[in-house]
Amino acid sequence: MRLVILGTDTDVGKTWVTATLVRGLRAAGRRVWIHKPVACGEWDGASSADGRTLRALCGDGQDPATVCPREFPEPCSPHLAAAAAGVHLTLPDLIAAIPRRPDDRTTGRPDLLLETAGGLLAPLTHDRLTNADLVAALGFPALLVTRPHLGTLNHTQLTVNEARRRGIALLGLVVNYHGPTAGFAADSAPAELVALTGLPLLTVIRHQAEASAALAAALLAAHTPPP
């Protein structure tokens, strides 16, 4: 399985969802590799917060250097963070850095989860190609992480519409309560998002709740292409 984890925006909890999914898939007996092409901000002098989090999940024979090969200090769009660091990012370079999974005769290839940086149209490269361009070029299916806060109905529909326009296959929604959100708008968001987008709801992740088994099971049921 090859899968992209998209988000409707930055800070919707894509890395949290990625970590949740890694745990769930491994608990189900699957091998999992992780990749984030670019990560920016929350710099500790050597690496980004997302890079540190994802490398801590590295296993199943993956080289940690392939988890998040490009990290930049500036907390901004990847193309700007790269330019500030004097780096010229191109789409072919980003694609070439995606790790190639070994094919073991006994276990097969590990799953590959690719987490994007920012929202679907966040620019990645010096010529302002976006996550949408990267995902469309790869042809991987995706799940969409969104949130239940005010504005999510608009943000999610815009993201879904653009993904469909680009030919990106969306397997479903993950509604992530990444904070202690409450109220009528938040409570009604999951059902409204399903009704508005026509996408299945893979799972709802309540604030700091454990959802790895539920998310992995829902994803495996939704993902029908061959590994």
C-alpha positions in Angstrom: 0.0 0.0 0.0 1.1 3.5 -0.9 -0.9 6.3 0.7 -0.7 10.1 1.0 -1.9 11.9 4.1 -3.3 15.2 3.1 -4.6 18.0 5.2 -7.0 20.9 4.7 -4.4 23.2 6.2 -1.3 23.4 8.3 -1.7 22.3 12.0 -4.7 20.1 11.4 -2.8 17.2 12.9 -1.5 15.3 9.9 1.6 14.1 11.8 -0.6 13.0 14.8 -2.8 11.1 12.3 0.3 9.6 10.6 1.7 8.4 13.9 -1.7 7.0 14.8 -1.9 5.1 11.5 1.6 3.8 11.8 0.8 2.3 15.2 -2.5 0.8 14.0 -1.0 -0.8 10.9 1.9 -2.3 12.7 -0.4 -3.7 15.4 -2.3 -5.3 12.5 0.9 -7.1 11.5 2.0 -4.8 8.6 5.4 -3.2 8.0 5.3 0.5 7.6 7.7 3.2 6.1 7.1 6.9 6.5 8.1 9.8 4.3 7.6 13.6 4.6 9.2 15.4 1.6 9.7 18.7 3.5 9.2 19.9 7.0 9.6 23.4 8.4 9.7 25.2 11.7 9.9 24.4 15.4 13.7 24.2 14.9 15.9 22.8 17.7 19.1 23.8 15.9 19.3 20.7 13.8 15.8 19.5 12.8 12.1 20.3 12.7 9.4 19.1 15.1 7.7 17.0 12.4 11.0 15.4 11.4 11.8 14.5 14.9 8.4 13.0 15.5 8.4 10.9 12.3 11.9 9.6 12.7 11.0 8.4 16.2 8.5 6.1 14.4 11.0 4.8 11.9 11.3 1.1 11.7 10.8 -2.1 9.6 14.2 -1.7 8.0 13.8 2.0 6.8 16.8 4.2 6.8 16.0 7.2 9.2 17.6 9.5 6.7 14.8 8.9 4.2 12.0 9.8 6.6 12.2 13.5 6.3 15.2 14.4 4.0 14.6 18.1 3.8 14.1 20.2 6.9 14.3 24.0 7.2 14.2 26.4 10.2 11.7 29.0 9.0 8.1 28.3 10.0 6.6 29.1 6.6 5.6 27.6 3.3 8.2 25.0 2.1 9.3 26.9 -1.0 10.0 30.1 1.1 11.7 28.1 3.9 13.9 26.4 1.4 14.8 29.7 -0.4 15.6 31.3 3.0 18.1 28.4 3.5 19.6 28.8 0.0 18.0 25.6 -1.3 16.4 25.2 -4.7 13.7 22.6 -4.5 12.3 20.9 -7.6 9.5 18.4 -8.1 11.8 15.8 -9.7 14.1 16.1 -6.6 11.2 15.6 -4.2 10.0 12.5 -6.1 13.5 11.0 -6.4 13.9 11.3 -2.6 10.9 9.1 -1.9 12.4 5.8 -0.5 12.2 2.7 -2.6 10.7 -0.1 -0.7 12.4 -3.5 -0.8 10.4 -6.5 -1.9 10.8 -9.3 0.6 9.7 -12.7 -0.7 8.1 -13.5 2.7 6.7 -10.2 3.9 6.3 -8.3 0.6 6.9 -4.6 0.5 6.3 -2.4 3.5 3.4 0.1 3.3 4.6 3.7 2.5 2.8 6.6 4.2 3.7 10.0 2.6 2.6 13.0 4.7 2.4 16.3 2.9 3.6 19.7 4.2 0.7 22.1 4.7 -2.5 22.1 2.7 -3.1 20.8 -0.7 -2.1 24.0 -2.5 0.9 24.9 -0.3 3.8 25.6 -2.6 6.8 23.2 -2.4 9.2 24.1 -5.1 11.1 27.2 -6.3 8.6 27.5 -9.2 5.7 27.2 -6.8 4.5 23.7 -7.7 2.3 22.4 -4.9 1.4 19.4 -2.8 -1.3 18.8 -5.4 1.2 18.7 -8.2 3.3 16.2 -6.2 0.5 13.9 -5.3 -1.0 14.0 -8.8 2.4 13.1 -10.3 2.8 10.1 -7.9 -0.8 8.8 -8.4 -1.1 7.6 -4.8 -4.5 7.5 -3.2 -5.0 9.8 -0.2 -6.9 10.3 3.0 -7.9 13.8 4.0 -7.3 15.0 7.6 -9.6 17.9 8.6 -10.8 19.5 11.7 -14.2 20.2 13.3 -13.7 23.9 14.0 -15.6 26.8 12.3 -14.5 27.1 8.7 -14.0 23.4 8.2 -17.0 23.1 5.9 -15.6 25.6 3.5 -11.9 24.5 3.8 -12.7 20.8 3.4 -15.0 21.3 0.4 -12.4 23.5 -1.4 -9.7 20.9 -0.8 -11.9 18.0 -1.9 -13.0 19.8 -5.1 -9.4 20.7 -6.0 -8.2 17.2 -5.3 -10.9 15.7 -7.6 -10.1 18.3 -10.3 -6.5 17.1 -10.2 -7.5 13.4 -10.4 -6.4 12.6 -6.8 -8.3 9.6 -5.4 -9.6 10.4 -1.9 -10.3 7.3 0.2 -12.1 9.2 3.0 -12.0 11.8 5.8 -10.4 11.7 9.2 -11.9 14.4 11.5 -9.2 15.2 14.0 -10.2 17.0 17.2 -6.7 18.3 17.8 -7.8 20.5 20.7 -10.5 20.4 23.3 -13.2 21.7 20.9 -16.9 21.5 21.9 -20.2 23.0 20.8 -22.8 22.4 18.2 -20.6 23.3 15.2 -17.9 20.9 16.2 -20.3 18.1 17.1 -22.2 18.4 13.8 -19.0 18.8 11.6 -18.3 15.1 10.9 -21.8 14.3 9.6 -21.9 17.6 7.6 -18.6 17.0 6.0 -19.7 13.6 4.8 -22.9 15.0 3.4 -21.2 17.9 1.7 -18.2 16.0 0.2 -19.7 12.5 -0.4 -16.6 11.0 1.1 -16.8 8.3 3.7 -15.8 9.1 7.3 -12.9 6.8 8.1 -12.8 7.8 11.8 -13.2 10.7 14.2 -10.2 11.2 16.5 -11.2 12.9 19.7 -8.6 15.2 21.5 -5.7 13.0 22.6 -7.7 9.8 22.2 -6.3 6.5 21.1 -7.7 5.6 17.6 -4.9 3.6 16.0 -6.9 0.3 15.6 -10.0 2.0 14.4 -8.2 4.1 11.8 -6.1 1.2 10.5 -9.1 -1.0 10.1 -11.1 1.7 8.3 -8.2 2.5 6.0 -7.6 -1.2 5.1 -11.3 -1.6 4.4 -11.3 1.4 2.1 -8.0 0.7 0.3 -8.6 -1.8 -2.5 -5.7 -1.3 -4.9 -2.9 -3.9 -4.8 0.2 -3.1 -2.6 
